Amino acid sequence: MPKIVIYTGRLCPYCTMAKKLFERKGVSYAEIDVDSQPNLRQELIQKTRRRTVPQIFIGDRHIGGFDDLHALDMQQQLDPLLLD
């Protein structure tokens, strides 16, 4: 199973929904709270060129935000990514 990383913020409902989706699937993830340290948000921007959270990575693949994750799930394309 590839490593899953979610960049999150403290008061972000989309971050919560992304984490719950992975939990429903029984998948573990690493969470990086960008609100806890300013340099983490800068790291996020450098990696993704986006400022918003969540930003989700499955292995080396940048998925995007919750809407992107949810769309993959609805198209039945998420589970195969989780098995690689």
C-alpha positions as CSV (number, residue, x, y, z in Angstrom):
1,M,0.0,0.0,0.0
2,P,1.4,3.4,-0.9
3,K,2.0,6.0,1.8
4,I,-0.9,8.6,2.0
5,V,-0.1,12.1,3.2
6,I,-2.7,14.8,3.9
7,Y,-1.8,18.4,4.4
8,T,-4.5,19.8,6.7
9,G,-5.6,22.8,8.6
10,R,-7.2,22.9,12.0
11,L,-10.7,24.3,11.1
12,C,-11.0,22.7,7.7
13,P,-14.2,20.7,7.1
14,Y,-12.9,19.3,3.8
15,C,-9.8,18.0,5.6
16,T,-12.1,16.2,8.1
17,M,-14.1,14.7,5.2
18,A,-11.0,13.5,3.5
19,K,-9.7,11.8,6.6
20,K,-13.1,10.2,7.2
21,L,-13.2,8.8,3.7
22,F,-9.8,7.1,4.2
23,E,-10.9,5.8,7.6
24,R,-14.1,4.3,6.1
25,K,-11.8,2.5,3.7
26,G,-9.6,1.3,6.5
27,V,-6.6,3.1,5.2
28,S,-4.0,4.8,7.4
29,Y,-2.5,8.2,6.5
30,A,0.0,10.7,7.7
31,E,-1.4,14.1,8.6
32,I,0.6,17.3,8.3
33,D,-1.1,20.2,10.0
34,V,0.1,23.3,8.2
35,D,-1.4,25.6,10.9
36,S,1.1,24.3,13.5
37,Q,4.2,25.7,11.8
38,P,4.4,28.4,9.1
39,N,7.2,26.6,7.2
40,L,4.9,23.7,6.6
41,R,2.5,25.8,4.6
42,Q,5.4,27.1,2.5
43,E,6.4,23.4,1.9
44,L,2.8,22.7,0.8
45,I,2.9,25.6,-1.7
46,Q,6.3,24.5,-3.1
47,K,5.0,21.0,-3.6
48,T,1.6,21.7,-5.0
49,R,1.5,25.4,-6.1
50,R,-1.7,25.6,-4.1
51,R,-2.4,27.3,-0.8
52,T,-5.6,25.5,0.2
53,V,-6.0,22.4,2.3
54,P,-6.5,19.6,2.2
55,Q,-3.8,18.6,-0.3
56,I,-3.6,14.8,-0.6
57,F,-0.8,12.6,-1.9
58,I,-1.0,8.9,-2.5
59,G,2.5,7.7,-3.0
60,D,4.2,10.2,-5.2
61,R,1.0,11.2,-6.9
62,H,-0.6,14.5,-6.0
63,I,-4.4,13.9,-5.9
64,G,-5.4,17.5,-5.0
65,G,-8.1,18.4,-2.6
66,F,-11.1,16.7,-1.2
67,D,-13.3,17.3,-4.3
68,D,-10.6,15.5,-6.4
69,L,-10.4,12.6,-3.9
70,H,-14.1,12.3,-3.8
71,A,-14.4,12.3,-7.6
72,L,-11.8,9.5,-7.9
73,D,-13.8,7.5,-5.4
74,M,-17.1,8.1,-7.2
75,Q,-15.4,7.0,-10.5
76,Q,-14.1,3.9,-8.8
77,Q,-10.6,5.0,-9.5
78,L,-9.5,5.5,-5.9
79,D,-9.3,1.9,-4.6
80,P,-6.8,0.8,-7.3
81,L,-4.5,3.7,-6.2
82,L,-4.7,2.5,-2.6
83,L,-3.6,-1.0,-3.6
84,D,-0.5,-0.1,-5.6
